[in-house]
Structures are given as C-alpha cells and as structure tokens.
C-alpha cells in the first residue's frame, strides 16, 4: 500500500449503549480513533419512494490495519461530515496482514 493513497481523514465510531435516569437504553456512537484512508466510490443511485427521493452511496475505505484497535460491522465511519454504516470488512493480505477494506453505505438523514 502506498502511503500517498491514504489522503482522506476519516473517523471510526464505535457504538456505546448507556442507561438513562429513567432506565431506558440509549445507543450513541463515540470516537474510537481517527485515521487516514484511501476512498473508492463503488456505486450509488436514487429512487423516488413515498413522494421522497432516497439516495444511496456505497464507498470502500482502505485503511492500515491496527492491531491495537478492533473494527466490527456494528461500528460506523465518518467522512466529510457524513456517517456510513459498515457493510463488510475485508482484510487484504500482501505476504503479511497490512490493510483493511471497509465497504460502507451512507446513512440518509
């Protein structure tokens, strides 16, 4: 992996559950760590449903593998002010375990 390809700043957000004063469970996403990534635009589209336009966008983020941090499909990626649900995590082997491809879909507000 060429370091110059990792030019975009992203954040990996982990899900955290807390119990409120009233006993309800609340989920939020907190910063796990920040890193640099290469980004590949895979697909996208939009459709008209229930008098609304729904757009989707799928990206692949390539990051260096870190042994001290764990990423799962429950986590999210934040890039350019948008959050993305992780769909798939693909380890890339190049003789040694070097990088991860994270396929993620944009969360529509």
C-alpha positions in Angstrom: 0.0 0.0 0.0 1.4 3.4 -1.0 1.2 6.0 1.8 0.2 8.7 -0.7 -3.1 7.0 -1.4 -4.2 7.5 2.2 -5.0 11.1 1.8 -8.5 11.4 3.3 -9.2 11.9 7.1 -11.9 9.6 8.5 -13.1 8.7 12.0 -14.1 5.2 13.2 -17.1 5.5 15.5 -18.0 2.7 18.0 -21.5 2.0 19.3 -21.9 2.8 23.0 -25.1 1.9 25.0 -26.0 3.9 28.1 -28.9 3.7 30.5 -30.7 6.9 31.2 -32.1 8.1 34.5 -35.4 6.5 33.6 -33.9 3.1 32.8 -34.2 3.3 29.0 -31.3 2.1 26.9 -29.8 4.7 24.6 -27.4 4.0 21.8 -24.9 6.6 20.6 -21.7 6.5 18.5 -18.4 7.7 20.0 -15.0 8.3 18.5 -12.9 5.1 18.6 -10.0 6.6 16.6 -9.1 8.8 13.6 -7.0 7.6 10.7 -6.3 8.3 7.0 -7.9 6.3 4.2 -8.0 5.8 0.5 -11.5 6.0 -0.8 -13.1 4.3 -3.8 -16.6 5.1 -4.9 -18.4 1.8 -5.7 -22.0 2.5 -6.5 -24.8 4.9 -5.9 -28.2 5.8 -7.1 -31.5 7.3 -6.1 -35.1 6.3 -6.2 -38.4 8.0 -5.7 -40.5 6.3 -2.9 -43.4 7.7 -0.9 -43.1 11.1 -2.5 -39.5 11.3 -1.4 -36.2 10.9 -3.2 -33.9 8.3 -1.5 -30.3 8.3 -2.4 -27.7 5.7 -1.5 -23.9 5.7 -1.9 -21.5 2.9 -1.3 -17.8 3.6 -0.7 -14.8 1.5 0.1 -12.4 2.9 2.7 -8.9 1.4 2.7 -7.0 1.8 5.9 -3.9 0.4 7.6 -4.5 -2.5 9.9 -4.0 -1.6 13.5 -3.5 -4.4 16.0 -4.4 -2.2 18.9 -7.9 -1.3 17.5 -10.8 -3.6 16.5 -13.4 -2.6 13.9 -16.7 -4.5 13.5 -19.8 -4.2 11.3 -21.5 -2.5 14.3 -19.2 0.5 14.0 -19.6 3.4 11.7 -17.3 5.5 9.5 -17.5 9.3 9.5 -16.1 11.0 6.4 -16.7 14.6 5.2 -19.4 15.2 7.8 -21.4 12.1 6.7 -21.8 8.8 8.5 -21.6 5.4 6.8 -22.8 2.0 8.1 -20.2 -0.7 7.7 -21.4 -3.4 5.4 -18.3 -5.5 5.1 -14.7 -5.6 6.4 -12.2 -7.3 4.0 -8.7 -7.9 5.2 -6.0 -7.5 2.5 -3.1 -10.0 2.6 0.1 -9.0 0.9 2.5 -11.5 2.5 1.7 -10.0 5.8 -1.6 -8.5 7.1 -1.3 -4.9 6.0 -4.6 -3.2 5.4 -8.4 -3.4 5.6 -11.0 -2.6 3.0 -14.2 -1.3 4.7 -17.2 -1.3 2.5 -19.8 1.2 3.9 -23.1 2.7 2.9 -24.1 6.3 3.5 -26.7 6.9 6.2 -29.5 9.1 4.9 -30.9 11.6 7.3 
